[in-house]
């Protein structure tokens, strides 16, 4: 029960920056689909997890 989780916690600032980047990209790239934005967010979050 007292085991430490080795995953690094994402700070609110890091998460906000990723969401803002996706939002800005979605607004500026009219060919962008929701699925593509979600893939980008997933990729960015996985990079932070390493």
Contact map, one row per residue, 1 for C-alpha under 8 A:
11100000000000000000000000000000000000000000000000
11110000000000000000000000000000000000000000000000
11111000000000000000000000000000000000000000000000
01111100000000000000000000000000000000000000000000
00111110000000000000000000000000000000000000000000
00011111000000000000000000000000000000000000000000
00001111100000000000000000000000000000000000000010
00000111110000000000000000000000000000000000000011
00000011111000000000000000000000000000000000000010
00000001111101100000000000000000000000000000000110
00000000111111100000000000000000000000000000000000
00000000011111110000000000000000000000000000000000
00000000001111111000000000000000000000000000000000
00000000011111111100000000000000000000000000000000
00000000011111111110000000000000000000000000100000
00000000000111111111000000000000000000000000000000
00000000000011111111100000000000000000000000000000
00000000000001111111110000000000000000001001100000
00000000000000111111111000000000000000001000000000
00000000000000011111111100000000000000000000000000
00000000000000001111111110000000000000000000000000
00000000000000000111111111000000000010011000000000
00000000000000000011111111100000000000000000000000
00000000000000000001111111110000000000000000000000
00000000000000000000111111111001000000000000000000
00000000000000000000011111111101100010000000000000
00000000000000000000001111111100000000000000000000
00000000000000000000000111111100000000000000000000
00000000000000000000000011111111000000000000000000
00000000000000000000000001111111000000000000000000
00000000000000000000000000001111100000000000000000
00000000000000000000000011001111110110000000000000
00000000000000000000000001000011111110000000000000
00000000000000000000000000000001111111000000000000
00000000000000000000000000000000111111100000000000
00000000000000000000000000000001111111110000000000
00000000000000000000010001000001111111111000000000
00000000000000000000000000000000011111111100000000
00000000000000000000000000000000001111111110000000
00000000000000000000010000000000000111111111000000
00000000000000000110010000000000000011111111100000
00000000000000000000000000000000000001111111110000
00000000000000000000000000000000000000111111111000
00000000000000000100000000000000000000011111111100
00000000000000100100000000000000000000001111111110
00000000000000000000000000000000000000000111111111
00000000000000000000000000000000000000000011111111
00000000010000000000000000000000000000000001111111
00000011110000000000000000000000000000000000111111
00000001000000000000000000000000000000000000011111
